[in-house]
Amino acid sequence: HEPRHSERSTGKTSAADRCGGAPAWRVSLAFLEGVELSRAHPTTRMFNSSINDCEKGQQWQHAFILFSRMLEASRTPDVVTYSSLIGACEAGRKWQHVVYLFSDMLRSSLAPDAIVCNFAMNTLTKSSQWHLTLDIFGRMPSMMTEPNVHTFGAVAGACSRSQQWELALDLLSGVHAHITLDRTVVDSIVVYNSVISTCVRAGRWQEAIAVLPLLLRRDLRPTLVTSSAIINACAIGYAWEGALQVFADMRVQSWQPNTIAYSAALSACGRGRQWERTLCLLSEMKKNAQLPNAITFGSAMRACASAKELAVVRTLLADMLDSVVHPDVRIYTDVATAHTREQHWAHALDVASQLRASGLAL
């Protein structure tokens, strides 16, 4: 999380910070109420401090009540005020409030900085209003607002949720071209990972894989998230050799593949009808204390079924029934269909009986 304005603008602590026990936002509200009862006039900084405490305490309703009282007291909101209010909206996902506040800032001739824009874009993205996130990002140059690493992360997140892979790739090009940004922003691995994931979600596996060389050329080291996303891309493109190569690279980096990485590699081999390799991965997964899930079992079963290794399929189904992961309707159906296709009627009927006994609905 990036620093808030209140944390950067002053070295002073609020009344809430100096009191223990009660939640900071309650202490802060009580302090402000005491100031008002004494017939003193709370300053803009006092209101900002209390609104900020409400934001930290995820009390967006109280933050807006304070905002109303601030306006009634003829105190002029500043960038810190709006930053805390928009930040408070993030916890409650009140994207309509964010749109109002952001517009109100512009009407008041206040220039939103990167922190305000990032708070707003995060809330909008989480609320599936990705087009508004991209609208704010598009306005930043005209507002003379310099983006930072959190800005690009927020926009990449919007692209990922909306599967806007072309926009994500354009964003990456924009990051490279933005030579005024410092290196930590340009080389943020988080942005690259988001772009890869966006392409994967949109089924654009070749574009996802093409991001990896760009990352390496900038002397960045792929993370476990990066590698898992690339393996997923290979699975979508039936490129099982590429998936296994990335998997091998993970071992060279001394990374322990997690369930997600194993599932992706198994899926890639399964789609490539490499049933023996899926079994090897499944065995390795168990040895490394990684719990197989329905995806890993299903990928292995489908690979074996495509190779007509039905005895192995039945063994995997039995292993699954003995584990904590239980087959779903799709797995039962796939296994029964595989046996029916090869006219193994008795086994197909047995699987159908197991499905009925499981209580799962077709």
N, C-alpha and C positions, 0 to 999 in steps of 0.2 A: 504494500500500500504506500502511496506517495504521501508526503507530509501535507497536512492541512494548513490553511493560511494562518489560523490561530497559533499553530505550533511553530510557524516560521517568523511571524511578525512581531512577537514579543517574547521576552524572557520571563515575564511575570506569570505567576500561577493564579488561577481563578479561586474564588471562595470555595468552590466545590473541591478543588484539588487539595485545599488545606484541611478539609474535614474528612474524618473517617467514618466508617459505619454505614450511613445511609448512601443510597446511590447518588452519584455525583450530580445527576440532573435534578433530583429532588432538592438537594442542598442548594444548588444554583437557583432554582425557582424560588425557594424560601428566602434566599439572600436578596433577590431582586424585589420580591414582594415587600421585604422589610425596608428596602430603600424607598419604595413608593409610599409605604405607610408613614414614613418619617417626613413626608412631604418634600423629599429631595427629588431630583430629576435624574433618572438613570441615563447614563451617556450611551452613545452608540456602541462604545467598546464593551460596556456592561451587558447590553442586549446581545451583542455578538458572542460574548463569553457564555452566556446562558444558552443561546441557540446552539452553540457548538457542543455544549455538554449534553443537550437533548439529542443532537445528532449522534454523538458517541454512545448514548444510551438507547439508540434506536427508537426514540420517542418523537416521531415526525409530527404527530398531532400537536404536542406541546410546543414544538419548534414553530409551527405556524401560528399558534395562539400568541406566542411571544412576538412574532413578526407583526401581527395585527396591533398588539399593544405598542410596539415600536413606532408604527405609523401614526397611531392615535396620539403618541407623545411628540409627534413632529420631529422624530429623529430620522435622518436620511440613511437608508441602507447603503452599504458599500459592497465592494467585491467580496469581502470576508463574510458579510451577511448572506449573500446569495450562495456563496460556496458552501456554507454550513447547511443552508436550507436544501440545496440540491443534493448534498451528501446525505441528509436525513431522508430524502425521498428514495434513495437507492435501497435502503433496508426494506421500505414498504412497497417498493416497485410502483411508486405513484408517478408514472410517466407523464400523465396529463399535467400534474403540478410542475414537473420539470419543464415542460414546454412553456407553461405560463411564466415561470420564473426567468427562464432564459430570454424569452421575448421581452419581459419587463426590464431586464438588465439592458438590453439593446435600446429600448425606448428611453431609458434613463441615461443614455450615453455612457454607460459603463462597459468597458472592454473586458469580456470574459477571458481570463488567462487559461493556460493549459489545465490547471487543476479543476477549474469550474467546468470546462469542456469535457474533461475525462469523467467527472462525476456524472454529468448529464448523459454522456454516451453510454456509460456502463448501465445506468438505469434503463435507458431506452432499449439497449440490446437485450437485457434480461427480460424486458417486457415484450419482446418480439417486435419492437418498433425499429427494426434495423435501418429502414429507409430514412428515419429521422436522425439516426446516428450518423449515417453517411452525409446527410444534409449539413449537420453541424461541422463535420470534418471538412466538407467542401467550403464552408464559410470561413474557416480559420485564417486563410491567407488574407482575405479582405478585412478581417478584424485585427490583422497584424499579430496574430497569436501563434507563437512558436510551438509546434507539437513536440512531445517527448516520448519516451519509450512506452509510457502508459497509454498515450494517445494511439499509437500504432497498434498496441495490444487490443485496445477497445474496438478499433475499426476492424481489425482482423477477426475479432470475435463476432462482430456483426456479420461479416462476410461468411464466416463458418456456419452460423446459425441459419442463414438464409441461402446457403449453398451458392453464393455468388462468387464462383471460382475465378471468373475473369476479372472481377473487381479486386479480388485478393491478389492476383498476380500483378495487376496494375499498381496496387499498393506497394508491393515489393519493389517494383521498378521505381516508384516514387521515393521510397526510402533510400535506394541506392543513389538517386539523383540529388537528394537533399543534402548537398555538401556542407551546408551551414550547421547541420546537426552534429553533436559530438559523437565520437566513435561508439560509445556504449549504446546509443540509440540505434544507429545504423546497423550495428552488429548484434542486436538483440536476438537471441535464439528463440525467444518466445514468439516473436513475429513470424519467423520462419516456420516454426512448428504449427502455428495457427493456419498459415497459408497452405502447408502440406495437408493438414486435416480438412481444410475447406475443399481442396481438390478431391480428396478421398471420398468425402461425403457426397460430392456431386458426381462420383463415378469417373472422374478424370484422372485415372491412375498414371498415365504417361506424364501429364503435367506435374503431378505430385512428385514423381520420381525425378523429374528434371530440376526440381528445386534443390535437391541434395548437392549436386555439383556447385551450384551458386553459393551454398552455405560453406562448402569446403574451401572454395576459392577465397573466401573472406577469412580464412584461418579460424573458422568456428568449429568447435567439437560437437558433433551430434549427441543428443541426450537419449535416454531410454525412450522418452516420448517420441523423439524424432524417428528412431529406428522402428518402433512399433507402428507408427503411421506409414512409414515406407513399406514395411512388410504387408500392411493392410492394402496398400496400393498394388503391390505385386499380386496379392490374392485376387483382387478385383480383375486384374489383367491376365489371370492364369499364368503369371510369370513365376512359377515355383522356384526356378533356379535363382532368380534374383532375391526371392524371399529367404532362401537358405544362405545366400551369400551375406545378406545383411545380418542374418542370425549368427553366422560365423564371425562377422565383424564385431558383434556384441560381445562374444566370448573373448576376442582379442583385447577388447577394451576392459576386460575383467568385470563386465556387467552381468548381473544375474537376471536373465529374462524373467519377466513376471507372467502371470496368467494371460494377460492381454496379448503379449508378444507371442507366447506359445500358441494361443488360439488363432492368431493371425497367420502364423507359419503353418499350422495344421490345416487351416482353411485353404491356403495357397497350394499346399501339396495335395489336398483333397480334390480341389478343382482341377489340378493337373493329373489326377488319377495316379498319383504316386503313393499307393496304399502302403507299401513297405516303409517308406519314409515317414508316413503319418504314424505308424506304429512305433517307430524308433523315437520320434518326438514325444509321443505319449508316454513311453517308458522313461525317457529322460526327464520328462516333466515330473513324474512321480518320484524319481530318485532325488530330484532337487527340491522336494517338499513343496511343489506347486500343485495345488488342488485342481484337477481337471473339472471343467464345467460342462454344461450341456452343449456349448458350441464346439469344444474340443472333441468330445465323444461323438457328436453328430458328424463333424468333418471326417473323423477317422472311419466311422461306419459307412458314410457315403462313398469314400474312396475305396474301401474294401468291397462294397456292393457293386461299384462300377467295374471292378476287376473280377467279379463273380466269386469272391472269396467269402461265401456266405457262412461258412463255419466260423470264420474269424468275426464276422458281424454278430453272430449269436453270442460268441464269447465276450465281445465288447458290451453287448446289451446286458449280459449277466453281470459283468464287472460294474456296470453303471447301477444296476439294481442293488448291488451289494454296497455301493458307496452312498455318500450323503447327498449326491446329486441324482435326482430321479428323472427318467425320460419324460419328455413332453409328448403331446399328441403327434407332432411332426416326426419325431424320431420313431415312435411306434409305427406310424403310417409308412415311413420310408423303408423300415425293415420289412414290414409285411408286404409292401409292394415289390421289393427286391426278390423276395421268395416266390411271390406269385408270378413274377415275370419269368422265373426259371422253373415254374411249375412244381415248386416244392410246397405242395398244398398243406401238408400236415404242419410244417413249420409256420406257414403263413397263418393258419387257424390258431396255432398256439400263441403267436404274437397278438392276434386279435383278441384272444381270451385274456391275455395279460393287460391289454388296453382297457377292456371292460372292467377287469378286477381293480384297475388303478383308480377308477371313478372319474377319469378325465372324459370330458364330453367331446364328441367329434364335431 
